[in-house]
């Protein structure tokens, strides 16, 4: 069986940067999971003694808190500073951008619309920078019953599909006098999605590796599923099932932005073992 990795996959710039920051600050703790990959978080804990704190109020004066790649709400960041917690900011610069846009545009009187998942930590942080309540939607249809002013600023979660973002922009533009549309989708997301799309058109099975709570990995899975019905989202090699590979000749592999190379290689090695066992 042919096994092919997508042209672009895995760790993005923001994740590589965050991992490096965590490794350089041993004996500290991240506020919330640094990235959406539990196995990599466990590696940081075991090798660098980087812990995980879910409630920011647990940090005490003099503690070191590493801010997760997805960012945190503005009020929580300010409270950490006021409590004299040593803050190491590992927020991805691509996430910092929509935070700044929301703050600046809302100060100028624009109503803020955010395309993304309201429960996702990135969006919780971005939304908090708006001066007044921002509107978070996952589709254009959700805007039908929402009253917005004449001036609207639109941003997107960094890992969303650009095609869906354009639908929301197209809905807003003819309905308001001024609509500012900011491209806040990460370049790495574009590249990974395009590569996954092309590979899934050729493969008869696709394996998508990444955390189950990773938004960008879910997007990769959805894209692959459109072209390859036998697409599977896994976190690690242990989730692979031998019967998936029966009668398959072309296996495509891609991975989310929080998936390290060592996990990807483990999956590749396991697939090779499965094919040998089944042949």
Secondary structure, DSSP 8 states (H G I E B T S, - for coil): -EEEE-SS-S--HHHHHHHHHHHHSTT-EEES-SSS-HHHHHHHHHHH--EEES-GGG--TT-EEEE-TT---HHHHHHHHHTT-EEEE---HHHHHHHHHHHHHHHTT-EEEEES-TTSHHHHHHHTTSSS--EEESSGGGGTT----SEEEEEE-TTS-HHHHHHHHHHHHTTSSEEEE---S-HHHHHHHHHHHHHHHH-SEEEEES-TT-HHHHHHHHHHHHH-SSEEEESSGGG--GGGGTT--EEEEEE-TT--HHHHHHHHHHHHHHHHHH-
